[in-house]
Amino acid sequence: MVMLVTLDEGKAHLRVTHELEDEDIQLRIEAASESVISYLKDASLDFVDTGGDLVLDSSGNNAVPKRVKMATLLLLGALYAHRGEDGGEAAKFRMGFLPPAVTALLYPRRVPTFA
């Protein structure tokens, strides 16, 4: 599973300083990463190699674009903040749609397909 952000990045974004929720946060990072990758489609995933691993830049850091990383963090925040809610903000997430801020960040990189 490709993770577009690390556990440490996710926890920093969520402002979580303890380790009690690491497993839950890790699961949400994986789900957010999978959702972002699914939205972008294969043709725009130039930061993932053919083996499914993140491409590294010349400094040895992953080459995930900042807007993709931020979109993943925003989705992680939404998944973390609205665990199991039936109303309020969670009601804005319609089936099959990402939150508007996430879509706004990812849309310029998306290669639309009909398949």
Sequence and secondary structure as in RCSB ss.txt:
>XXXX:A:sequence
MVMLVTLDEGKAHLRVTHELEDEDIQLRIEAASESVISYLKDASLDFVDTGGDLVLDSSGNNAVPKRVKMATLLL
LGALYAHRGEDGGEAAKFRMGFLPPAVTALLYPRRVPTFA
>XXXX:A:secstr
   SS HHHHHHHHT  SSTTHHHHHHHHHHHHHHHHHHH GGG TTB TTS B B TTSSB   HHHHHHHHHH
HHHHHHTTT  SGGGGG  TT   HHHHHHHGGG      
